[in-house]
Amino acid sequence: MRAVAAIFCILFVSLTLSAAGAAQMVNGFEVISQQEAVERFGQIEAKLAARTGVLPRKIYPATHELYPKAKEIAALVWSGFSKHYPKETSGLNVPEVVIIEDATANAYAVYDGATKTIPFLFVVHTSLLKMNRGAVLGVVAHEFAHLIFKHVDPQIMNSIKKHYVVTFEQEPFGYLQENDPVAEAQVKAALAEMANVGPNIVDEIGDLPFDIWGQAQYFQLLRFAFNKFKRAEISDCEAVETNSQKVIGILIASTNMATQELKVPAKEKENLSALAKVLRENFKQCLSGIKPDLAKLFADQTGRDVAWVRKLIESQPERLDLVFDQQANLIDSFGAITRLSQEKLAKIQAEQDLKKLRIYTHEEHADEVSIEVMKALGLNPYNNSKFLLLNIPKAQRLECLSEIRTGKVPYYGNLSDPHHSTCYRLYHSQRYISKI
């Protein structure tokens, strides 16, 4: 079960990792060598793989031929940061880079929740290094923003947020807004359920917790349970893999990648509904006989203590009986908690106009910083936008650009995604470039 990869991200890990010696701390960063960076991320990848059941990706050794190219790009971008943000970069040199073999064009910074430290490194996928040079520079500047401004620290990330409401007649710059407590409460209520089941309620797939962006907690937990308990001798387990890909394929094909809007075409609804019913039965048979202790499952998946998880669940009485129902089949337990979140989210959507709500986030700030750094280097400030455009299918790209040219505010995207929709990011970047 694979989901759509997010464009740019931050990787949070809470793992106990071995270290070669005492790390040097500079400006709140854990400064390590190139070799240590590769080894450190190797540990992260291996432990994440053990936890999720997904095979670890190949991490290129520090001697690989791609590193000189990656380091040259990093050094150039860093020179722009040193010039434009001297205070934030004082005492620091170019961050170390770790290259991972991956077909998705992406990069990210890392936060280690176990030690509450920020390793001074960034990760880049091999596919990104094959893209347009300007686009790569824009992406690396975006990731350095996450690093230098410590967006990777959850407390700092949350302190950046500003919640506000728009009228549609005017789209203000988020960084200029004051936080609106009422809007914040409305957003948090919606995000609490979106965190469980994703931003979209698709009637045709019922209570299967499928999220094509791969961020929803119940989707991740179901995937973890499947990888942990599947048995090769049961044909339904193999069918889960096949039919999951079919369901996700329809959902992806029904999603506008420029705006994140998901609309299942009428001609596909019946097919998707029938396929989802078959898939649910596949899951049920594949995981039959598995004791459905979701609290223990969640603890195993996240590395949390079971007692902590149970205490968290007990603070939500409406979910308590559903999670601890030992008689139900595992997929039925998933279905029950999924339906509860879907119902609560539907109620929130009926009572509030979520399309008027906005959140200024660390991702929006990183886009702005990338523009500032490109300008400081005398390079194209649209470099970050180049990458975004390359990740939108041609027809949707043209539609998005047409909207922006006419002055129309593009669809904002899902509140649960701090990046906002790709088209909205392009719109925001263009306005920000014009402003500065």
SULTA-V370957 format. One record per backbone hydrogen bond with DSSP energy under -1.0 kcal/mol. CO is the residue of the C=O (numbers start at 1). NH is the residue of the N-H. If there is no record, write none. Layout:
co = (CO,CO)
nh = (NH,NH)
This chain:
co = (11,13,24,26,29,30,31,33,34,35,36,37,38,39,40,41,42,43,44,45,46,47,48,49,58,61,64,66,67,68,69,70,71,72,73,74,75,76,77,78,79,80,81,85,89,96,98,99,100,102,106,107,108,109,111,112,112,117,118,119,120,122,123,124,125,128,132,133,134,135,136,137,138,139,140,141,142,143,144,145,146,146,147,150,153,154,155,156,162,163,164,173,174,180,181,182,183,184,185,186,187,188,190,191,193,194,195,196,202,203,205,208,211,212,216,217,218,219,220,221,222,223,224,225,226,231,234,235,236,237,238,239,240,241,242,243,244,245,246,247,248,249,250,252,254,256,258,261,265,265,268,269,270,271,272,273,274,275,276,277,278,279,280,281,282,283,287,291,292,293,294,295,296,297,298,299,305,306,307,308,309,310,313,316,319,320,324,329,330,331,332,333,334,335,336,337,338,339,340,341,342,343,344,345,346,347,348,352,353,354,356,358,360,361,362,363,364,365,366,367,368,369,370,371,372,373,374,375,380,382,383,384,385,386,389,393,394,395,396,397,398,399,400,401,402,403,404,412,414,417,421,422,423,424,425,426,427,428,429,430,431,432)
nh = (111,113,31,29,26,120,24,37,38,39,40,41,42,43,44,45,46,47,48,49,50,51,52,53,101,64,67,70,71,72,73,74,75,76,77,78,79,80,81,82,83,84,85,89,92,122,124,60,126,127,125,9,123,11,13,116,117,112,30,121,96,98,108,100,129,131,136,137,138,139,140,141,142,143,144,145,146,147,148,149,151,152,150,153,157,158,159,160,360,180,358,176,177,184,185,186,187,188,189,190,191,192,194,195,197,198,217,218,205,206,208,210,214,4,220,221,222,223,224,225,226,227,228,229,230,234,237,239,240,241,242,243,244,245,246,247,248,249,250,251,252,253,254,255,263,260,423,256,268,269,272,273,274,275,276,277,278,279,280,281,282,283,284,285,286,287,290,293,294,297,298,299,300,301,302,303,309,310,311,312,313,314,316,319,323,324,326,333,334,335,336,337,338,339,340,341,342,343,344,345,346,347,348,349,350,351,352,354,356,357,166,164,162,365,366,367,368,369,370,371,372,373,374,375,376,377,379,378,383,386,387,388,389,390,392,397,398,399,400,401,402,403,404,405,406,408,407,421,417,420,425,426,427,428,429,430,431,432,433,434,435,436)
